[in-house]
Amino acid sequence: MDADDGKPVLQSKNVCVVGGGMAGLAAARELRREGHAVTVMEQSGDVGGQWLYDPSTDADDPLGAAVPVRMPSSIYACLRLISPREAMGFSDFQFVPMDGDDRDPRRFPGHREVHCYLREFCDAFGLMDVVRLKTRVLRVAAVAAPMTSTARQWAVRSVRQLGNGDGAADEVEEVFDAVVVATGHYSQPMLPSGIQGMDEWSRRQLHSHSYRTPEPFRGEAVVVVGCGDSGKDIALDLCRVAREVHLAANASSMEEATTPAISKILANHGDVLRLHPRISRLHAEGRVEFADGSSVVADSVIYCTGFGYSFPFLDTGGAVSVEDEVVSPLFEHVFPPSLAPSLSFVGVPRKILVPWYFETQAKWVAQVLSGRRVLPPEEEMLRAVEEHYRAREAAGVPRKLTHNIGNVEPLKMYEFGEKYCDFAPLEEWKKELILSSILSMKDDAETFRDLADDDSENVQKGLRAWGSLAARPQAG
Ligand SMILES: Cc1cc2nc3c(=O)[nH]c(=O)nc-3n(C[C@H](O)[C@H](O)[C@H](O)COP(=O)(O)OP(=O)(O)OC[C@H]3O[C@@H](n4cnc5c(N)ncnc54)[C@H](O)[C@@H]3O)c2cc1C
């Protein structure tokens, strides 16, 4: 309904945000700013999602086969950011270095610094008032028989650990006007499908989700599967204590496997580290065979093969599904057309700048729910989703990269906020800094974090202004 001045009368909704990681916190802040009542349900004992490091792992399930996995965080002790802190802050709450012995002022700080920052963000915007910790969402389903899509409501069943030491839990069901799913996609391990003999292998095998420190592998011969960011990090971490580290690339030949970054790592650690093409077979007695016919005997295999989408609590009656790493259908990776706007997802895209991109998605969701913005009709949203799939296919992009925006269509990532919710564009110097960091990482994955002293004049100018933000701007 419009007020007399022609502007829409904004509505306040009762919204449940599932997940208290970076995406969920961005959502909570934007929803509150827009005047909605918010409840964030987070299964862990603190906010921060992946950045809440947990030294323990699920010893009964090192491959992370349980759905959902019991430990949400997949980060390991030595993890440092691959994205520069100057570009990794909320738009109005920059990730500036803080004083204190326990703080990490580096451009690419360790994981703990990110967690500290997220806690400060919560404090600055009073978000802990709306976060329920140790509260796992068990089921989200539409309340029966909605008359119209705008009247649809959602029943959220959750269980809260009571913290009295006896494992007691309190299960409740509540009704919300809208649900924002912000459960991330770095918890549920993906395992390679093409390796024969994984079931027969009698020695240790685990997913990187269950890797924390190199110590348990001291003196061992370890095969690390996958040369992505985690694979490289973990292989280098292991080089400090393992007898042999064998890095198996997802490539059929050594030529294909040998990137500039890998060559540099091999040159520095050739005494312990070897590169191989992909594994073809694991043999029961401990032999690992590679695609080129070579083999090694190993004590452990660590799969650094990524993570998949999983929403085991979400019952949409088939309206939203996950197949081949595509959450479908989602208009602009956010709204399932037939359930919009009361159901939305913040944080589905991959290879994006966070939390900046989460903010843009969250602001759009908040404004659509309030009525400030209107979504296209359902059929039009569906057509747009199909068009996205077709365009990606025509460009030869594999379907499993459907939600990969940043390194397929970076311009779209940067334009999204302006297009949908008048979000201020990202500063040009930050874009430049991100690009130069990516290029440095591709060139030298081991040392790029500590050699960041070749900023362009444009970046240096931006940094000077950024550096004067020591007092962060603040809640509003
Ligand atoms: C090893 C590793 C390194 C990374 N390095 C970088 C980096 O350098 N730079 C970068 O930008 N990004 C990095 N990332 C990606 C990082 O995860 C994202 O930056 C960001 O933290 C994702 O936030 P999120 O809120 O979407 O998901 P998450 O951080 O995973 O948060 C999701 C939250 O939802 C909660 N949750 C899930 N299911 C339920 C449920 N049923 N009920 C209640 N709560 C639930 C979880 O407990 C969790 O707290 C890395 C990720 C990993 C795993």
The ligand as a Tripos MOL2 file, in Angstrom:
@<TRIPOS>MOLECULE
LIG
   53    58     1     0     0
SMALL
NO_CHARGES

@<TRIPOS>ATOM
      1 C1         39.7160  -23.1690    5.1790 C.3       1 LIG1
      2 C2         38.9480  -21.9530    4.7620 C.ar      1 LIG1
      3 C3         39.6310  -20.7850    4.4400 C.ar      1 LIG1
      4 C4         38.9440  -19.6530    4.0340 C.ar      1 LIG1
      5 N1         39.6570  -18.5200    3.7530 N.ar      1 LIG1
      6 C5         39.0030  -17.4200    3.3560 C.ar      1 LIG1
      7 C6         39.6970  -16.1960    3.0910 C.ar      1 LIG1
      8 O1         40.9080  -16.1190    3.2130 O.2       1 LIG1
      9 N2         38.9910  -15.1180    2.6840 N.ar      1 LIG1
     10 C7         37.6220  -15.1790    2.5410 C.ar      1 LIG1
     11 O2         37.0230  -14.1790    2.1650 O.2       1 LIG1
     12 N3         36.9400  -16.2990    2.7990 N.ar      1 LIG1
     13 C8         37.5850  -17.4140    3.2050 C.ar      1 LIG1
     14 N4         36.8790  -18.5600    3.4910 N.ar      1 LIG1
     15 C9         35.4410  -18.5830    3.2450 C.3       1 LIG1
     16 C10        34.6550  -18.1520    4.4950 C.3       1 LIG1
     17 O3         34.0100  -19.2490    4.9550 O.3       1 LIG1
     18 C11        33.7390  -17.0380    4.1430 C.3       1 LIG1
     19 O4         34.5530  -15.8970    4.0750 O.3       1 LIG1
     20 C12        32.6600  -16.7110    5.1710 C.3       1 LIG1
     21 O5         33.1350  -16.8780    6.4690 O.3       1 LIG1
     22 C13        31.4080  -17.5250    4.9540 C.3       1 LIG1
     23 O6         30.4450  -17.0340    5.8420 O.3       1 LIG1
     24 P1         28.9980  -17.6710    5.9540 P.3       1 LIG1
     25 O7         28.3080  -16.9500    7.0280 O.co2     1 LIG1
     26 O8         28.3810  -17.7330    4.6070 O.co2     1 LIG1
     27 O9         29.2440  -19.2000    6.3390 O.3       1 LIG1
     28 P2         29.8510  -19.8050    7.6890 P.3       1 LIG1
     29 O10        30.9790  -19.0070    8.1640 O.co2     1 LIG1
     30 O11        30.0750  -21.2500    7.4120 O.co2     1 LIG1
     31 O12        28.6600  -19.6410    8.7370 O.3       1 LIG1
     32 C14        27.5020  -20.4220    8.6850 C.3       1 LIG1
     33 C15        26.9660  -20.5630   10.0950 C.3       1 LIG1
     34 O13        25.7230  -21.2580   10.0380 O.3       1 LIG1
     35 C16        25.6500  -22.1050   11.1690 C.3       1 LIG1
     36 N5         24.6830  -23.1680   10.8960 N.ar      1 LIG1
     37 C17        24.7270  -24.0870    9.9070 C.ar      1 LIG1
     38 N6         23.6480  -24.8890    9.9720 N.ar      1 LIG1
     39 C18        22.9130  -24.4620   11.0350 C.ar      1 LIG1
     40 C19        21.6990  -24.9000   11.6170 C.ar      1 LIG1
     41 N7         21.0000  -25.9210   11.1200 N.pl3     1 LIG1
     42 N8         21.2300  -24.2390   12.6990 N.ar      1 LIG1
     43 C20        21.9110  -23.1800   13.2180 C.ar      1 LIG1
     44 N9         23.0820  -22.7400   12.7130 N.ar      1 LIG1
     45 C21        23.5730  -23.3700   11.6280 C.ar      1 LIG1
     46 C22        27.0740  -22.6170   11.3420 C.3       1 LIG1
     47 O14        27.2920  -23.0940   12.6470 O.3       1 LIG1
     48 C23        27.8790  -21.3670   11.0090 C.3       1 LIG1
     49 O15        28.1410  -20.6140   12.1590 O.3       1 LIG1
     50 C24        37.5390  -19.7010    3.9340 C.ar      1 LIG1
     51 C25        36.8370  -20.8680    4.2710 C.ar      1 LIG1
     52 C26        37.5330  -21.9740    4.6960 C.ar      1 LIG1
     53 C27        36.7820  -23.2190    5.0680 C.3       1 LIG1
@<TRIPOS>BOND
     1     1     2 1
     2     2     3 ar
     3     2    52 ar
     4     3     4 ar
     5     4     5 ar
     6     4    50 ar
     7     5     6 ar
     8     6     7 ar
     9     6    13 1
    10     7     8 2
    11     7     9 ar
    12     9    10 ar
    13    10    11 2
    14    10    12 ar
    15    12    13 ar
    16    13    14 ar
    17    14    15 1
    18    14    50 ar
    19    15    16 1
    20    16    17 1
    21    16    18 1
    22    18    19 1
    23    18    20 1
    24    20    21 1
    25    20    22 1
    26    22    23 1
    27    23    24 1
    28    24    25 2
    29    24    26 1
    30    24    27 1
    31    27    28 1
    32    28    29 2
    33    28    30 1
    34    28    31 1
    35    31    32 1
    36    32    33 1
    37    33    34 1
    38    33    48 1
    39    34    35 1
    40    35    36 1
    41    35    46 1
    42    36    37 ar
    43    36    45 ar
    44    37    38 ar
    45    38    39 ar
    46    39    40 ar
    47    39    45 ar
    48    40    41 1
    49    40    42 ar
    50    42    43 ar
    51    43    44 ar
    52    44    45 ar
    53    46    47 1
    54    46    48 1
    55    48    49 1
    56    50    51 ar
    57    51    52 ar
    58    52    53 1
@<TRIPOS>SUBSTRUCTURE
     1 LIG1         1 GROUP 0 **** ****
